[in-house]
Amino acid sequence: MERVLRGVAGAMILISLLLAYRVHPAWIWFTVFIGLNLLQSAFTNWCLMMNTLKKFGVK
């Protein structure tokens, strides 16, 4: 589960940076959002993406 979560987070960060570079600089706020969610999950031990992955059957 954690490997998949890290993979999804890393991919989302790279995608958001690519969008900020290629499409519009405002996409950088998506990168900020991902970073804040990762920071929040470190303190609360709760992550919405983990719940979503569980619903999709990731173990």
C-alpha positions as CSV (number, residue, x, y, z in Angstrom):
1,M,0.0,0.0,0.0
2,E,2.7,2.5,1.0
3,R,4.7,1.9,-2.2
4,V,1.7,2.5,-4.3
5,L,0.9,5.6,-2.3
6,R,4.4,7.0,-2.7
7,G,4.2,6.2,-6.4
8,V,0.9,8.0,-6.9
9,A,2.2,11.0,-4.9
10,G,5.4,11.2,-6.8
11,A,3.6,10.9,-10.2
12,M,1.1,13.6,-9.2
13,I,3.9,16.0,-8.2
14,L,5.8,15.5,-11.4
15,I,2.5,15.9,-13.4
16,S,1.7,19.1,-11.6
17,L,5.2,20.5,-12.2
18,L,5.0,19.6,-15.9
19,L,1.6,21.3,-16.1
20,A,3.0,24.4,-14.4
21,Y,5.8,24.5,-16.8
22,R,3.9,23.8,-20.0
23,V,0.3,25.0,-19.4
24,H,0.1,27.7,-16.8
25,P,2.2,28.7,-13.7
26,A,-0.9,28.5,-11.5
27,W,-0.6,24.7,-11.6
28,I,2.1,25.1,-9.0
29,W,-0.7,25.4,-6.4
30,F,-1.6,21.8,-7.2
31,T,2.0,20.8,-6.2
32,V,1.6,22.9,-3.0
33,F,-1.7,21.1,-2.3
34,I,-0.1,17.7,-2.7
35,G,2.8,18.7,-0.4
36,L,0.4,20.0,2.3
37,N,-1.6,16.7,2.2
38,L,1.6,14.7,2.6
39,L,2.6,16.9,5.5
40,Q,-0.8,16.6,7.1
41,S,-0.8,12.8,6.8
42,A,2.6,12.7,8.5
43,F,1.1,14.3,11.6
44,T,-2.4,12.8,11.6
45,N,-1.7,9.3,10.2
46,W,-4.7,9.8,7.9
47,C,-4.6,10.0,4.1
48,L,-7.5,10.3,1.8
49,M,-5.6,8.6,-1.0
50,M,-4.9,5.5,1.2
51,N,-8.7,5.2,1.8
52,T,-9.3,5.5,-2.0
53,L,-6.6,2.9,-2.7
54,K,-8.2,0.5,-0.2
55,K,-11.6,0.9,-1.9
56,F,-9.9,-0.1,-5.2
57,G,-8.5,-3.2,-3.5
58,V,-4.8,-2.2,-3.2
59,K,-3.2,-4.2,-0.4
